[in-house]
Amino acid sequence: MTIDFYTRPGCHLCEDAKKVLDSMTKELSFLVLERNIDTSDEWTEKYGLMIPVVEIEGEVLAYGNIEPSALFTKLKQIVNE
């Protein structure tokens, strides 16, 4: 499973969310593709006010101040499908 993680440099919420994702990767076995929204006008327009954004196959699972237990529950459900 691959997670798209939309972020930008200097974003403290993004740094916190990255730590949350990193802590879950071993147990749930997924790959995180970190995407800097500053490299794409489309991403900046779409996610600029939402970052960080955790997305799988176009579905936003979490954004902003990421709640670890809620994200873990969603990811675990997807992995077990």
MARLUMKE-363265 format. One record per atom (N, C-alpha, C): residue in three letters; atom name; x, y, z. Coordinates in Angstrom, 1 decimal. Example, Ala and Ser with C-alpha at 12.3 -4.5 7.8 and 13.67 -1.06 7.14 Angstrom:
% MARLUMKE-363265
MIDREN  code  site      xx      yy      zz
MIDREN   ala     N    13.2    -5.7     7.8
MIDREN   ala    CA    12.3    -4.5     7.8
MIDREN   ala     C    13.2    -3.3     7.8
MIDREN   ser     N    12.8    -2.2     7.1
MIDREN   ser    CA    13.7    -1.1     7.1
MIDREN   ser     C    12.9     0.0     7.9
***
This chain:
% MARLUMKE-363265
MIDREN  code  site      xx      yy      zz
MIDREN   met     N     0.9    -1.2     0.0
MIDREN   met    CA     0.0     0.0     0.0
MIDREN   met     C     0.9     1.2     0.0
MIDREN   thr     N     0.5     2.2    -0.8
MIDREN   thr    CA     1.3     3.5    -0.9
MIDREN   thr     C     0.4     4.6    -0.4
MIDREN   ile     N     1.0     5.5     0.5
MIDREN   ile    CA     0.3     6.6     1.0
MIDREN   ile     C     1.0     7.9     0.4
MIDREN   asp     N     0.1     8.8    -0.1
MIDREN   asp    CA     0.6    10.1    -0.6
MIDREN   asp     C     0.5    11.0     0.6
MIDREN   phe     N     1.6    11.6     1.0
MIDREN   phe    CA     1.7    12.5     2.1
MIDREN   phe     C     2.1    13.9     1.6
MIDREN   tyr     N     1.1    14.8     1.5
MIDREN   tyr    CA     1.3    16.2     1.0
MIDREN   tyr     C     1.8    17.1     2.1
MIDREN   thr     N     2.8    17.8     1.9
MIDREN   thr    CA     3.5    18.6     2.9
MIDREN   thr     C     4.2    19.8     2.3
MIDREN   arg     N     4.9    20.5     3.1
MIDREN   arg    CA     5.8    21.6     2.6
MIDREN   arg     C     6.9    21.8     3.7
MIDREN   pro     N     8.0    22.3     3.2
MIDREN   pro    CA     9.1    22.6     4.2
MIDREN   pro     C     8.7    23.6     5.2
MIDREN   gly     N     9.1    23.4     6.5
MIDREN   gly    CA     8.9    24.4     7.5
MIDREN   gly     C     7.5    24.3     8.2
MIDREN   cys     N     6.8    23.3     7.8
MIDREN   cys    CA     5.4    23.1     8.4
MIDREN   cys     C     5.5    22.2     9.6
MIDREN   his     N     5.3    22.8    10.8
MIDREN   his    CA     5.4    22.0    12.0
MIDREN   his     C     4.4    20.9    12.1
MIDREN   leu     N     3.2    21.1    11.6
MIDREN   leu    CA     2.1    20.0    11.6
MIDREN   leu     C     2.6    18.9    10.7
MIDREN   cys     N     3.2    19.2     9.6
MIDREN   cys    CA     3.7    18.2     8.7
MIDREN   cys     C     4.8    17.3     9.4
MIDREN   glu     N     5.7    18.0    10.1
MIDREN   glu    CA     6.7    17.3    10.8
MIDREN   glu     C     6.1    16.3    11.8
MIDREN   asp     N     5.1    16.8    12.5
MIDREN   asp    CA     4.5    15.9    13.5
MIDREN   asp     C     3.8    14.7    12.8
MIDREN   ala     N     3.1    15.0    11.7
MIDREN   ala    CA     2.4    13.9    11.0
MIDREN   ala     C     3.3    12.9    10.4
MIDREN   lys     N     4.5    13.4    10.0
MIDREN   lys    CA     5.5    12.5     9.4
MIDREN   lys     C     6.0    11.5    10.5
MIDREN   lys     N     6.2    12.0    11.7
MIDREN   lys    CA     6.5    11.1    12.8
MIDREN   lys     C     5.5    10.1    13.1
MIDREN   val     N     4.2    10.5    13.0
MIDREN   val    CA     3.1     9.6    13.2
MIDREN   val     C     3.1     8.5    12.2
MIDREN   leu     N     3.2     8.9    10.9
MIDREN   leu    CA     3.3     7.9     9.8
MIDREN   leu     C     4.4     7.0     9.9
MIDREN   asp     N     5.6     7.5    10.3
MIDREN   asp    CA     6.8     6.7    10.4
MIDREN   asp     C     6.6     5.6    11.5
MIDREN   ser     N     5.9     6.0    12.6
MIDREN   ser    CA     5.7     5.0    13.7
MIDREN   ser     C     4.8     3.9    13.3
MIDREN   met     N     4.0     4.1    12.2
MIDREN   met    CA     3.0     3.1    11.8
MIDREN   met     C     3.4     2.2    10.7
MIDREN   thr     N     4.5     2.6    10.0
MIDREN   thr    CA     4.9     1.9     8.7
MIDREN   thr     C     5.3     0.5     9.0
MIDREN   lys     N     6.0     0.2    10.1
MIDREN   lys    CA     6.4    -1.2    10.3
MIDREN   lys     C     5.2    -2.1    10.6
MIDREN   glu     N     4.3    -1.7    11.4
MIDREN   glu    CA     3.2    -2.5    11.8
MIDREN   glu     C     2.2    -2.7    10.7
MIDREN   leu     N     2.0    -1.7     9.9
MIDREN   leu    CA     0.9    -1.8     8.9
MIDREN   leu     C     1.5    -2.0     7.5
MIDREN   ser     N     2.8    -1.9     7.3
MIDREN   ser    CA     3.5    -2.2     6.1
MIDREN   ser     C     3.0    -1.4     4.9
MIDREN   phe     N     3.3    -0.1     4.9
MIDREN   phe    CA     3.0     0.7     3.8
MIDREN   phe     C     4.2     1.6     3.4
MIDREN   leu     N     4.1     2.2     2.2
MIDREN   leu    CA     5.2     3.1     1.7
MIDREN   leu     C     4.6     4.5     1.7
MIDREN   val     N     5.4     5.4     2.2
MIDREN   val    CA     4.9     6.8     2.2
MIDREN   val     C     5.7     7.6     1.2
MIDREN   leu     N     4.9     8.2     0.2
MIDREN   leu    CA     5.5     9.1    -0.8
MIDREN   leu     C     5.3    10.5    -0.3
MIDREN   glu     N     6.3    11.2     0.1
MIDREN   glu    CA     6.2    12.5     0.6
MIDREN   glu     C     6.2    13.5    -0.6
MIDREN   arg     N     5.2    14.3    -0.7
MIDREN   arg    CA     5.0    15.2    -1.8
MIDREN   arg     C     5.0    16.7    -1.4
MIDREN   asn     N     6.0    17.4    -1.8
MIDREN   asn    CA     6.1    18.8    -1.4
MIDREN   asn     C     5.1    19.6    -2.3
MIDREN   ile     N     4.1    20.2    -1.7
MIDREN   ile    CA     3.1    20.9    -2.5
MIDREN   ile     C     3.6    22.1    -3.2
MIDREN   asp     N     4.8    22.7    -2.8
MIDREN   asp    CA     5.4    23.8    -3.4
MIDREN   asp     C     6.0    23.5    -4.8
MIDREN   thr     N     6.1    22.2    -5.1
MIDREN   thr    CA     6.6    21.8    -6.4
MIDREN   thr     C     5.5    21.7    -7.5
MIDREN   ser     N     4.3    21.9    -7.1
MIDREN   ser    CA     3.2    21.7    -8.1
MIDREN   ser     C     2.1    22.8    -7.8
MIDREN   asp     N     1.7    23.6    -8.8
MIDREN   asp    CA     0.7    24.5    -8.7
MIDREN   asp     C    -0.7    23.8    -8.3
MIDREN   glu     N    -0.9    22.7    -8.9
MIDREN   glu    CA    -2.1    21.9    -8.7
MIDREN   glu     C    -2.2    21.5    -7.2
MIDREN   trp     N    -1.1    21.0    -6.7
MIDREN   trp    CA    -1.1    20.5    -5.3
MIDREN   trp     C    -1.3    21.7    -4.3
MIDREN   thr     N    -0.6    22.8    -4.7
MIDREN   thr    CA    -0.7    24.0    -3.8
MIDREN   thr     C    -2.1    24.5    -3.8
MIDREN   glu     N    -2.8    24.5    -4.9
MIDREN   glu    CA    -4.2    25.0    -5.0
MIDREN   glu     C    -5.1    24.0    -4.2
MIDREN   lys     N    -4.9    22.7    -4.4
MIDREN   lys    CA    -5.7    21.7    -3.8
MIDREN   lys     C    -5.5    21.6    -2.3
MIDREN   tyr     N    -4.3    21.6    -1.9
MIDREN   tyr    CA    -4.0    21.2    -0.5
MIDREN   tyr     C    -3.4    22.4     0.3
MIDREN   gly     N    -3.2    23.5    -0.2
MIDREN   gly    CA    -2.5    24.6     0.4
MIDREN   gly     C    -2.9    25.0     1.8
MIDREN   leu     N    -4.2    24.9     2.1
MIDREN   leu    CA    -4.8    25.3     3.4
MIDREN   leu     C    -5.0    24.0     4.2
MIDREN   met     N    -4.7    22.9     3.7
MIDREN   met    CA    -5.1    21.6     4.4
MIDREN   met     C    -3.9    20.9     5.0
MIDREN   ile     N    -2.7    21.2     4.5
MIDREN   ile    CA    -1.5    20.4     4.9
MIDREN   ile     C    -1.3    20.3     6.4
MIDREN   pro     N    -0.8    19.1     6.8
MIDREN   pro    CA    -0.4    18.0     6.0
MIDREN   pro     C    -1.7    17.2     5.6
MIDREN   val     N    -1.5    16.4     4.5
MIDREN   val    CA    -2.7    15.6     4.0
MIDREN   val     C    -2.1    14.2     3.8
MIDREN   val     N    -2.9    13.2     4.3
MIDREN   val    CA    -2.6    11.8     4.1
MIDREN   val     C    -3.7    11.3     3.2
MIDREN   glu     N    -3.3    10.7     2.1
MIDREN   glu    CA    -4.2    10.3     1.0
MIDREN   glu     C    -3.8     8.9     0.5
MIDREN   ile     N    -4.8     8.1     0.2
MIDREN   ile    CA    -4.6     6.8    -0.5
MIDREN   ile     C    -5.5     6.8    -1.6
MIDREN   glu     N    -5.0     6.5    -2.8
MIDREN   glu    CA    -5.7     6.4    -4.1
MIDREN   glu     C    -6.8     7.5    -4.2
MIDREN   gly     N    -6.4     8.7    -3.9
MIDREN   gly    CA    -7.3     9.9    -4.1
MIDREN   gly     C    -8.2    10.1    -3.0
MIDREN   glu     N    -8.2     9.3    -2.0
MIDREN   glu    CA    -9.1     9.5    -0.8
MIDREN   glu     C    -8.3    10.1     0.3
MIDREN   val     N    -8.8    11.3     0.8
MIDREN   val    CA    -8.1    11.9     1.9
MIDREN   val     C    -8.5    11.2     3.2
MIDREN   leu     N    -7.5    10.7     3.9
MIDREN   leu    CA    -7.8    10.0     5.2
MIDREN   leu     C    -7.7    10.9     6.4
MIDREN   ala     N    -6.8    11.9     6.3
MIDREN   ala    CA    -6.6    12.9     7.4
MIDREN   ala     C    -5.9    14.1     6.8
MIDREN   tyr     N    -6.1    15.2     7.5
MIDREN   tyr    CA    -5.4    16.4     7.2
MIDREN   tyr     C    -5.3    17.4     8.4
MIDREN   gly     N    -4.4    18.3     8.3
MIDREN   gly    CA    -4.3    19.3     9.3
MIDREN   gly     C    -3.6    18.7    10.5
MIDREN   asn     N    -4.2    18.9    11.7
MIDREN   asn    CA    -3.7    18.3    12.9
MIDREN   asn     C    -4.1    16.9    13.0
MIDREN   ile     N    -3.2    16.0    12.6
MIDREN   ile    CA    -3.4    14.6    12.5
MIDREN   ile     C    -3.6    13.9    13.8
MIDREN   glu     N    -4.7    13.2    14.0
MIDREN   glu    CA    -5.0    12.5    15.2
MIDREN   glu     C    -4.5    11.0    15.0
MIDREN   pro     N    -3.4    10.7    15.7
MIDREN   pro    CA    -2.8     9.4    15.5
MIDREN   pro     C    -3.7     8.1    15.6
MIDREN   ser     N    -4.5     8.0    16.6
MIDREN   ser    CA    -5.3     6.8    16.8
MIDREN   ser     C    -6.4     6.7    15.7
MIDREN   ala     N    -7.0     7.9    15.3
MIDREN   ala    CA    -8.0     7.8    14.2
MIDREN   ala     C    -7.3     7.4    12.9
MIDREN   leu     N    -6.2     8.0    12.6
MIDREN   leu    CA    -5.5     7.6    11.4
MIDREN   leu     C    -5.1     6.1    11.4
MIDREN   phe     N    -4.6     5.6    12.5
MIDREN   phe    CA    -4.2     4.2    12.6
MIDREN   phe     C    -5.4     3.3    12.4
MIDREN   thr     N    -6.5     3.7    12.9
MIDREN   thr    CA    -7.7     2.9    12.7
MIDREN   thr     C    -8.1     2.8    11.3
MIDREN   lys     N    -8.1     4.0    10.6
MIDREN   lys    CA    -8.4     4.0     9.2
MIDREN   lys     C    -7.5     3.2     8.3
MIDREN   leu     N    -6.2     3.4     8.6
MIDREN   leu    CA    -5.2     2.6     7.8
MIDREN   leu     C    -5.3     1.1     8.1
MIDREN   lys     N    -5.5     0.7     9.3
MIDREN   lys    CA    -5.6    -0.7     9.6
MIDREN   lys     C    -6.8    -1.3     8.9
MIDREN   gln     N    -7.9    -0.6     8.8
MIDREN   gln    CA    -9.1    -1.1     8.1
MIDREN   gln     C    -8.8    -1.3     6.6
MIDREN   ile     N    -8.0    -0.3     6.0
MIDREN   ile    CA    -7.7    -0.4     4.6
MIDREN   ile     C    -6.7    -1.6     4.4
MIDREN   val     N    -5.7    -1.8     5.2
MIDREN   val    CA    -4.8    -2.9     5.1
MIDREN   val     C    -5.5    -4.2     5.2
MIDREN   asn     N    -6.5    -4.3     6.1
MIDREN   asn    CA    -7.2    -5.6     6.3
MIDREN   asn     C    -8.3    -5.9     5.2
MIDREN   glu     N    -8.5    -5.0     4.3
MIDREN   glu    CA    -9.6    -5.3     3.3
MIDREN   glu     C    -9.1    -6.2     2.3
***
